[in-house]
Amino acid sequence: MSVTAVLAIAVFAGAYVLIATERVNRSVVALTGAAAMVIIGATRGKQMFFSESAGVDWNVVLLLFGMMVIVGVLRTTGVFEFLAIWAAQVTGARPFRMMTLLIVVTAVASALLDNVTTVLLLAPVTLLLSERLRTNPVPFLLAEVMASNIGGTATLIGDPPNIIIASRSGLGFVDFFLHLAPLVLVLLASFIGLCYLFWGRHLHYDEDCANEVMRLQLRDTITDVRLLRRMRLLLAVVMAGFVTHSITHVEPSVIALIGAGAAIGVSGLPSQEYLHDVEWETLLFVSGLFIMVGALVQQGVIGDLAASVGRVMNGDYLAGSQIILVGSAALSAVVDNIPFVASMAPLVLDLVGPAQGVSPPRESLWWALVLGADLGGNATAIGASANVVVTGIAKRHGHPISFWTFAKYGVPVTLATVALSAPYLVVRHFILT
């Protein structure tokens, strides 16, 4: 290992400690860490901004920006207030019933769209719901973001790492759904049970607030019916674009940016209105994080870790699937799962071989990588892009979620879901073949 690689590891480790201790603003840490990577020669401008595997993932950053603008326009219509009150009324304003409803809606939406888009749309609803019922929104936000990572595992478009794996492996939308959806249903049911253990008996219930919300008229919450009708049609087109991404090959970021431009056009709102919900700090943090992890990729650190898996595996696909599952989950908890998968996918392709005629035991390595990367992202606040988005939104609205608070609940969820995934891989690919 080169001196530069060692220095890159030191920079990343130092930044990670500062992010975890939260003594310095996380965006400042990420950007300073990115600058340090440039200074030590671990990465350069060309790699930072133009490399798919070792630079900023503009597809994620611009997807975030575009959807934030769309959310900003939607906010002015009152639709989030409408959805919050509807969720309260349909569940009788009982906190855990509302949490369960939000978990299910989030998981399904994350499978059909993607987890980042889903949390951007549902987080404002959750905050308004909690405000109306005078309850702490943090448990609801944590439950939603973890449900989004679990639900997004089920389909090719549900989580960004899945798209990377699909492009490398040749696996299609139907393959992802048939292999992973049954397991995701089990994981989701287990997750709801964990949420009850975490929060179910401790969620605050204010009977006066609940009764007040139950008496509200839903139609009174919509402040701009004409704009809402236009945005409803526009949002349907954007969502259709996301769902058909694997067919049209139009990047989600392009769809989001076109949607954002159209939303600005049909609304006629001043810039301060539709830019109000753009989480600039989150976008900077995500970009800095991509650069730091990309520098590790550029220096071969991630690749060396991935190659060590192949050596330990030594042709044993059963053991290899379990090693990749657990190892991917552990590493995705520490680094963002998108650059990790981008670095790991070529190694798995070398181990598995071309998609045509691959046996189930060999193919299990791809599914192990999907499950490990997606579910491992739940462990920490920086393990997945959706986590970064939700913690950023929570902080902006006065409900900061610390690194350790997220890990307190995220680590047990990750351990439980990975533990359930391990026997599933064995049964699905080594016994029922």
Secondary structure, 3 states (H helix, E strand, C coil): CCHHHHHHHHHHHHHHHHHHHCCCCHHHHHHHHHHHHHHCCCCCHHHHHHCCCCCCCHHHHHHHHHHHHHHHHHHCCCHHHHHHHHHHHHCCCCHHHHHHHHHHHHHHHHHHCCHHHHHHHHHHHHHHHHHHHCCCCHHHHHHHHHHHHHHHHHCCCCCHHHHHHHHHHCCCHHHHHHHHHHHHHHHHHHHHHHHHHHHHCCCCCCHHHHHHHHCCCHHHHCCCHHHHHHHHHHHHHHHHHHHCHHHHCCCHHHHHHHHHHHHHHHHCCCHHHHCCCCCHHHHHHHHHHHHHHHHHHHCCHHHHHHHHHHHHHCCCHHHHHHHHHHHHHHHHHHCCHHHHHHHHHHHHHHHHCCCCCCCHHHHHHHHHHHHHHHHHCCCCCCCCHHHHHHHHHHHHCCCCCCHHHHHHHHHHHHHHHHHHHHHHHHHHHHHCC
